[in-house]
Amino acid sequence: MTTPPTKITFFEMLTPLIVSGKKTITIRDESESHYVPGSQVEVFTLETDKKVCDIEILSVEPIQFDDINEFHAEQEALELSRLKTLIREIYPDIDQLYVITYKLINNA
């Protein structure tokens, strides 16, 4: 059995939304779907690897790209069109994704 990840990275531009508690999900591909509900994970910026905060993973659920909706956009604190564009930029050919729901534990 593989050890569940204890670190997750986000684009620096998104980290204020996480720290404020406005962003409560992230949508990733299968390679980043191995987070375990109930585990504590450190959040770092993708660009500079600077620690931002700690989060607790609440759930990891599969989702198809076409099923991403306004509810997810609200949880991402982004407009739906912006969210779908961003996901397509990161995962251009992947339709099977995972919604990772989390809550802020504390700031770094």
Secondary structure, DSSP 8 states (H G I E B T S, - for coil): ------EEEE-GGGHHHHHTT---EEEE-GGG----TT-EEEEEETTT--EEEEEEEEEEEEEEGGG--HHHHHHHTS-HHHHHHHHHHHSTT--EEEEEEEEEEEE-
